[in-house]
C-alpha cells in the first residue's frame, strides 16, 4: 500500500530566498541534486554516516506532523526549510486522495534503546522488590498471633496465604517481572507492538541493537507488514539485510548526485562482499 506518493525538497531558488546558506539542512540535498523523491511500498535511504539519510527522515517527519517519542532539536532554519517542502499523497481507484493513517509514526533508533533500558530498569526494581517479599513471606509464614483483632487482619491474611502457598507463588502474586529477553528479542517485540495495520512508518536505522539473525527477522516482519497489512515503509539504513528487501526502492545518498540504485551496487554491500571473498578459504577449510 502506498500512502505517500512523493516528497519535494526546496530547489536552489527556494533556498536562495532565505539567509540560511550554511544552516542545517540548507544545501545538504540540493548539493546532491536531490529535489524529488518518489516512493514505493518500501523505500530506503542508504548512505554512510553524515550522508543525510536520518536528516531526510526528520524533515519528512516534521512536514507530516508525526509525533516523536525521542526528542529532536529543530531550530528556525530547520523549520523554514521544512516549510518549503511539499508532499503528495497517493490516489485510490476512485481518484480520491488517500489520507495518511492516524497511527502512522516515526521510529528512531533512540526509541528502541529507550525501550530496552526501560525494561531493564523495571526489572531491576522488580528484582529488588522480590528480595523484600522473600523476607515478608518468611515473617508471615511463621508469625504467631495471640487473640488477633481486626487491626491484625492484613497481617493475618498474609500469614494464611504464606502457609497455603510456596514462596515462589507468594512472590509471583505480588510482582510482574518482565521476561528476560535478549536485546534482539526485545526489539522485535517492540516492532511487533508498534507496527499496526494500515500505517506509514518512517524507520531511522532500525537495525541498531540487532544481530544479523534478528536483522533478518526484522526484514521478514517489514515485508509481511507491507504485503499483508497495508503498511508503507520509508527506511534510513545501511544494513545489507534490510537493503536486500526484494523490490525495495533505494536512494543512494553517498553519490554526488543521488540516484536510485540496486542494493548489490552499494558501497557498504560491496565492502561485505570483498571481505568475505578475502576470507573465502577460511570457510572452505
C-alpha positions, 0 to 999 in steps of 0.5 A: 500500500502506498500512502505517500506518493512523493516528497519535494525538497526546496530547489536552489531558488527556494533556498536562495530566498532565505539567509540560511546558506550554511544552516542545517539542512540548507544545501545538504540535498540540493548539493546532491541534486536531490529535489524529488523523491518518489516512493514505493511500498518500501523505500530506503535511504542508504548512505554512510554516516553524515550522508543525510539519510536520518536528516531526510527522515526528520524533515519528512517527519516534521512536514507530516506532523508525526509525533516523536517519542525521542526528542529532536532539536529543530531550530528556525532554519530547520523549520523554514526549510521544512516549510518549503517542502511539499508532499503528495499523497497517493490516489485510490481507484476512485481518484480520491486522495488517500489520507495518511493513517492516524497511527502512522509514526516515526521510529528512531533508533533512540526509541528502541534503546529507550525501550530496552533500558526501560525494561531493564530498569523495571526489572531491576526494581522488580528484582529488588522488590522480590528480595523484600517479599522473600523476607515478608513471606518468611515473617508471615509464614511463621508469625504467631498471633495471640487473640488477633483483632481486626487491626491484625487482619492484613497481617493475618491474611498474609500469614494464611496465604504464606502457609497455603502457598510456596514462596515462589507463588507468594512472590509471583502474586505480588510482582510482574517481572518482565521476561528476560529477553535478549536485546534482539528479542526485545526489539522485535517485540517492540516492532511487533507492538508498534507496527499496526495495520494500515500505517506509514512508518518512517524507520531511522536505522532500525537495525541498531541493537540487532544481530544479523539473525534478528536483522533478518527477522526484522526484514521478514516482519517489514515485508509481511507488514507491507504485503499483508497489512497495508503498511508503507515503509520509508527506511534510513539504513545501511544494513545489507539485510534490510537493503536486500528487501526484494523490490525495495526502492533505494536512494543512494545518498553517498553519490554526488548526485543521488540516484536510485540504485540496486542494493548489490551496487552499494558501497557498504554491500560491496565492502561485505562482499570483498571481505568475505571473498578475502576470507573465502578459504577460511570457510572452505577449510 
